[in-house]
Amino acid sequence: MPEVTAEQVQRGRGPDPSTLARRKHVSREVKSVRERLTSSTGLERAFDNELLRVFAQYRLSGAVGTLVLVLGIAAAACLWLPSGRVALWSGSVLASTLLIVALSRRYLSKAPNEVRLKRWRRLFAVGEGLHGLSWALLLLLFAPVDATGAKVFATTALLIVSALTVMLSATIPIAVYAGLTPIIVGIMAFFWERRDMDSVTMALMAASAQLFFIFLANRLYSSSVASIGFRAEKDALIAELETANANSDEARRKAEEANLAKSRFLATMSHELRTPLNAILGFSEVMKNEIFGTHANAAYKEYSADIHGSGQHLLNLINEILDLSRIEAGKYELNEEALSLAGIADDCQHMLALRAKAKGQTVKALAEPDLPRVWADERAIRQVVLNVLSNAIKFTPQGGEITIKVGWTKAGGQYVSITDTGPGIPENEIPIVMQSFGRGSLAIKTAEQGSGLGLPIVKGLIDLHGGGFQLKSKPRAGTEVTITLPAERVMDALPALPEPKTRAA
């Protein structure tokens, strides 16, 4: 069996699912072979136990039918035989039936692990042998009777008993043979010296019927084994599914706890870092602007600007971490109001116009006319547009073009689409950039500043509004990001508030 390699351990992962599946299969096969080797029938112990249990249950449920059959045959036999002999015979049959019933009850009362299978199989075979012998005594009673129909009645009665034995005892072949052997021997002895046509015909019919019963017993046994096997496989699959479900629930619970702990840690550390950071930003800005006088060395002013820029970048990162932590923890509260989606897109364009102009980029804004206001959180929507637009400016090369579109969706909502002519994102990297702290290969190669939290925050804020987020990109074909708000947030779609009723003076 394949083992976990040292490299897998070092990488912090276990064997692949196919290896685990092979191990389970091999373990199951080894257990099955071990049980078959210790079984006298070549089956697993659980199968042997189940077959004996089915036999005992069938015999208990068929006891009433056997009693009725004995009484019926005994009543009919009184037409040819003295009632005393019939009563003695029927008593022996009932005694053997009660013996099997008692054995069956005792077997079913025992725990499966306390049962000695070989011993109980022999006991049931002996019980069936005595039962068949008691029925075969009926032929001994009818042997001296030459009345018309007597031998037909006796033979038919024993064939019915043979069929009943096969049906009730099929799960233990040795018990079937033990029950049929006395009846077969009795019928052979009954017709041994009879040479008339009726006797020969009855003997051949009885022999054919017994052969058929033996064949039927083997088929029923095979069907029982197959049925128990299918049921065992179903139970094993259900057990595996329940185990997998329990493991999945436990893993999900641990993941949720780890995610919550991570969010709490990030939120706590972010708050702790902002206090000294405010001092760093304030003092570095004072030093950068030379408020208390010029620096003796010009390099100090440059260092102060670097400190202030790095602190500002760290502050933005902390704010993004706080926003993402609140979104993931479900603590981000929307302060909703009526706002213009086109107006917010226009404001964001003006805020980032200097950055775009510094790179020689062209920013176009297209908005459908007469767009109604939407009901949303202005700060959140503004942050969404700023994050997407700043990404487009950041990754679009010199002289590129960025287009901002605002309009209606097919479902009656509104959308903001930002398209750039940048290098694009490979399809296999789109899931990476959508993850927290995920960065594409382009951002890594160009060493662009960024935390990898912009797009996850955008998607989280849009999800809070019940909207949609879509990113389309291909290498050398640019990137298009579309955010949508549902029709329920469009002001024209909102129902009017009922006017308060005025009381009559």
N, C-alpha and C positions, 0 to 999 in steps of 0.2 A: 504494500500500500504506500502511496506517495506521502511523504512527510513535509512539514512546514520547513522551508529552507531558511538558512540564516539571513539571506538577503531580504526575504519577506518579513522576518522578525524585525530587522533593522528598519525597514520601511514602515513598520507599524501596521501591517495588514496580515490577515490570515490566509489560508489556502483559498483558491477560487471556488465558486459554487459547484463546478463540475467535479472537483476533487472531493468535496464534502458529500456529494450525491453518490460517488463511487464508494466512499467509505461506508455510507449507510447501507448501500446494496450489499457489499461484501460482508458487513457485520450481520445483516439479516440472513444471508445465505449460510454463514458459518453457524449461526444459532439454529437454523432450520436443519442443517445436516447433523448437528450434534443431537438434536432431539429425535431425528429419524433413526440414528444409530442406537439410541437407547430405547427405542420403541419396538415392540414385538410385531407390529403390523407394518412397519416401514413408514408410518406416518408420524407427524409431530405429536407430542404428548397431548397438546391442547386439542388436536383433532380426535385422538383416541378417546379422550375424556368427553368430548362433545358427542361422539357417536354413541358411547355408552349412556350418556344422559338422554339422548333422543330415544334410544331403545326403552329406557325406563319410563319415560313420559308416554310413549306410545302404548306400552303395556298397561300402564295405569289407566289411560283414557279408554283402552279397549277392553278393560275388565268387565264392564257392564254388558258390552256387546257379546263377549264370550259367555257370560252367565245366561243371557237370553238364548243364545244358540244352544247351549247345553240343555236348557229346559225344553226348548222346542224339539230337539232331536230325541230327548228322553221320552217326551210325550208321544212322539210318532213311533218310537221303538216299542212302546207298550202294545202296539197292534200285533206284534209278532212274538214278543218276549214277555216273560213274567215280570211284573212290576218290581219285585224284590231284587232281581238281578239288575234291572235297569237302574234302580235307585243306588245299588252298590257301585255300579259303573259310573254313574253321574257324580256320586260322591268322590270317587277317585279323581275325576276330571276337575271338579271344583277345588279339591285339595291341592292339586298341582298348580291350578290357576292362582289360588291364594298364596302359594309358595313364591311364585314369580312376582306377585303384587308386593309381598312383604320384602323380597329382595330389592325390588325397584324403589320402594319407599325408603328403605335403609340407605340405598346408594345415593338417592337425591338429598338425603339429610346430611351427607358428609361434605366437607370442604374439598374442592378439587385437588389441593395439594396433599390431602390426607388419603387419597384413594390409591390403592394398589391395583393398577389396571389389569395386569395379568390375572390376578386372583378373581377379580370381579367378572372378567370375561369368562373364566372357567365356570364360575357360579351360575351366571346367566345361561351358559350352554348346558349345564347339568339340569337347570330348571326347565329349559325348553325340551331337553331330551325326555324328562319325566312327563312333561305335558303331552308330548307327542305319543309316548308310550301309553298313557292313560286313554288317549283317543283311539289308539290302535287296538285296545282291548275290546272295542265295539265289534271288530271283525271276529274276535274269539267267541263273542256271544251269538253272532249270526252264523257261525260256521255250521252248526247242525240244523239250521233252519232251511227248508227247501220250498217255502211258500213263495208264491209269485210276487215279484217286486222286492223281495227282501235283500237280495244281493245288490240290486240297483240302488236301493235306499242307503245301504251301508257304504257302498263305494262313493256315491254322490256326497254323503255327509262328510266322509274323510277328505274328498277333494276340496270341499268348501273350507274345511279346517286347514288344509294345506295352503290354500290361498290366503286365509287369515294369518297364518303363521308367517308367510312371506311378507305380507304387508306390514305386520307389526314388528318383525324382527330383522328387517333387511339391513339395518345399520351394523349388525354383528353377523357376518357370514357363517361363523362356526355355530352360532346359535340356530340359524336357519337350517343348516345341515343336521344338527342334533335333533331339531324338532321334526324334520321330514323323514329322517332315516327310519324310525320305528313304523311310521305310516307306510312308507314304501315297502319295507320288509313284510309288514302285515298284509298288504294287498297282494304281494307276490305269493305269499304262503296261502292266502285265501283262494287264489285262482290257480294254484300250482297243479292240482290234479283234476281240474275241470276242463273238459275237452269239448263241450257243446259250443255252438256258435255264439250264443249270447255271452257266455263266460269269456270266450276268447276276445270278442269285440269289446267287452267291458274292460278286460285286462289291458288291451292295446290302448284304449282311450285313457285309462288311468296312467299308464306309463308315459304316453305323450303329454298328458297334463302335468305330470311331475317334472318331466324334462323342461317344459315351458316355465314352470314355477321356479326351477333352479336358474334358468336363464334370466327370468324376471328379477329374481333376488340379486343376481350379480349387477344387472342394470340399475336397480334401485340403489344398491350400495355405491356404485360409481357416481350416480347423481347426488347422493347424499354427501359424499366426500367433496365433489365439485362445489356443491352449494355451500358447504361449510368453509371451503377454501375462499370462495368469492366473498362470503360474509367476513372472514378474517381479514382479507385484503381491504375490504371497505372499512372495517373497524380500524385497521392500521392507518389507512389514509385519513380517516376522521381524526385519529389521535395525532397524526403528524400535522394536520391542518390546525388543530387546536393548539399544539405546541408552537407552531410557527406564528399563529395569531397572538398567543401569549407573549412570545419573544418580541413580536412586532410592537405590541402595546407597551411592553417594558422599554424597548428601545426608543419608541416615540416619547414616552414619559421622561426618560433620561435626557433625550434631545431637547425637549421643552424646558426641563429644569436647567440644562446647560445654557440654553439660549437666554433664559430669564436671568441666570446668574451673570452671563456675559453682558447683557443689557444693563443690569444694575451696576456691574463693575465699571463699565464705560461711562455711565452717567455720573457715578460718584467721582471717578478719576477726572472726568472732564470738568466738573464743578471745582475740584481741588486745584486743577491746573489754571483755571481762569483767573483766580485771585492774584497769584504772582505775575501772571501774564499781563494783566492790566497795568501793573506797575512797570513792567518791562516796556510795554508799548508807550506809556506816558512819558517816562524818562528818556527813552530813545528818541521820541519825537521832539522833546525839548532840546536834546543834544543835536539832533539832525538840523533843526531850524535855527540853532545857535541863539536861542532866546536870551541867554545870560552872557552872551559875548561870543566872539569868534574863537575857533580852536587855534591853539598854537601850532598844531600840525594838521595839514589839510586831510591827511589820511583818517583822522578821527571822525571827521564829518562823513566820509565814505563808510567807515565802519558803523557809525550810528544809523545810517540809512539801511545798511545790510541787516543790522539787528532789528530795526523797525519792520522791514519787509518780511524777514523770517518770522517775527512775532505775529505779524498780520496773517501770514499764511497758516501758522499754527492755530491762531484764533478761528480762522475759517474752518480748519479741519475739525477743531473741537465742536464748533457749532453744528457742522454736518453730522458728527458722531452723535451729538445730543438729539438732533432731529431724527436720525435713523433709529436710535434707541427708543425714542418715544413712539415712533411709528410701529416698530416691531413689538413693543410691549403693549400696544393698543392704548397708549396714554396721550396721544396727540389729539387735542380738541380743536375742532374747526370753529372758527369765528365767522360765520357765514353772513353775507350781505349781498346786495345787488351790485354787480360790477359789469364793466364792459370788457369783454375778452379782447376786442380789437384795440381798446385803449391801453390795456396792460401790455399787449405785444408792441405797441408803438412806444410806450415808456421804456421798455426793456431795450428796444432798438437804440433809443437815444442814449441810454446809460452806457451801452457798450460801443457806441459809434466811434469813440476815440481809439479803442483797441483795434477795431476793424480798419480804421483809416491808417493806423500805423503800419498795418500789413498790406495796405493797398487793396483791400477787399471791397467789393460792392455789395451792399445789403439792400434788397428790394422788399417792400412790404405791400402785400395785396390783400385787401379785405372786401368781402361782399357788403354791399350797401344795406343800411337800415337793419343791422343786426340788433335784436333786442338784448337786454341785459340778462345775465345768468346769475343764479343764486349759488355763491361759492365763497370760499375763504380767500380774500384778496392776497394776503401774505403768502399762502401756499401756492396759489396759481402764479403769482409773480416769481416765486422761487423756482417753480417748474420751468417757466419760459426762460428765465435767466440761465438756469443750469444747461438747458438744451442749446440755447443760443451761444453761450460762452464756449461750450464744447465744439460747436460748429466753427466759431472764429479760431479757436485754438488749433484745430487740426486741418483747417483749410489753408493751402499754401498761399504765398504772395500772389496778389492779383486775382484771387479766386472770387467766386460769387456765392452769395447766400440769399435764399428766398424765404420770406415769412408769409404764410397764407393763413387767413382766418375766414371761416365760412360755415355753411350748414352741412351736417351729415345727412345721409339718406334716411336715418331713423328720426330726424327732426331735432337732433342735438346740434352742438357747435364743436368746431375743431380748430386746433392750431397746428400747422405743419411747418417744419423748418427743414429746408433742403440745402445741402452744401455741395460744392464740387471738389471735395477733398479726396484723399486716396481710398476711402471706404474701409470697410471692416470685412475680413474673411468670414464666411458663413459659420465656420466652426468656432470662431471667437465671439460670436454674438452672445451665447449663454455665459461666457466668461465676463464680458463687460457688464452684464446685467447682475452679476453677483457683487456682494459687498466687498470692497477693496480689490475688485477685479479690474485689470488693465490689459488692453490689447497689446499686440506686438508693436504696433506703430507708436503708442505712447511710451513704451519701454525703449525703443530704438532712438526716438527723438528726445528722450529724457524730459518730456513735458511734465510740468508740475501738475499734480492732481492726486487725490486720495482714492479714486475709484469708487466714491460714494454718490456721485452726482446722479447717475441714471437710476440706481436703486431707490434713492430718495424721491426722484421724479415719479417712478412707478408706484411707490408707496403712497405718495400724496394723491395721485390720480385715483388709485384704488379706494382711498378714503372717500372720494367724491362719487364713487360708483362709475367712474369713467373708464376709458380704455387707453392703452399705450401700445404703440406699434413702431418697431424699428426695422427699416429696410435698408440694406447696404450690400454692395458688392465691391471687390477690389477694383480700383481705377474707375468706378462709376459713381462715387459720391455716396452720401448717406441721407436718408429721409427719416425724420422722427415725427410721428403724428400722435397728438394727445387729443382725446375727445371727452366731452361732457355729455351725459345722457339728456334726452328730451325733457325729463322731469325737472331739470335744473334751469331750463329756459323760462324766463319770466312770463312770456305769453302763454306758456303751457301750464303755469301754476293757477289753481283755482283762486278766485277772489275771496277775501275774508268776509264772513257775514257781518253785516252792519249791526251794531248793538241796538236792541229794542228800547225805545223811549217810553217811559211810563206816562200814561195820561194824567194830566193835572187833575 
